Structures are given as C-alpha cells and as structure tokens.
Amino acid sequence: MRYIIQHFVKKVKEVKFLLKNSQPRLWLKKIRKEKNITIHEIAMKTGITQQYYWYIENGMRNPSTKLAKLIGNLLNFDWTNFY
C-alpha cells in the first residue's frame, strides 16, 4: 500500500511539473473543437490513449512523425505545425 501511495504522489508531481513547464497547443484544441471531434474519437482513430492525446494537445508530449501525420490528416492541417 505504501508503494502505491508513493508511486501516486510521484506521478502527481510529474504531471504538475509538466503542466507548469509546457506550452499548450491551443491551435490544436481549437481545430479539434471546430470540427466537433472529441479526444476519444482522435484516440480511437489514431490508436493512442486519450491521455496521450491530451498530453500532446497540452504540449507535454511531442507526437512521432507518423502520429503527427495521422492527426494532421484527421483534423485536416499540415502535420509540420507540431514542429
């Protein structure tokens, strides 16, 4: 039980650090919302988790080239916008 609590606390600190030190991709969220597509739909169509997409959208993770192309095609924008 103690290990689980320590692990949870470590993850919470990691997420807080990432949130504090990342730049959200507001343009990505805007495009997604304009097209009325949910995070769940993008995750399902690209084969990633909702959490991982959320990290990408909030600037905490960078997608691979392959994933950037998939998201770009899905939302109809130039995938190089990620870089």
Buried (B, 14 or more C-beta within 10 A) or exposed (E): EEEEEEEEEEEEEEEEEBEEEEEEBEEBBEBBEEEEBEBEBBBEEBEBEBEBBBBBBBBBBEBEEEBBBBBBEBBEBEBEBBE
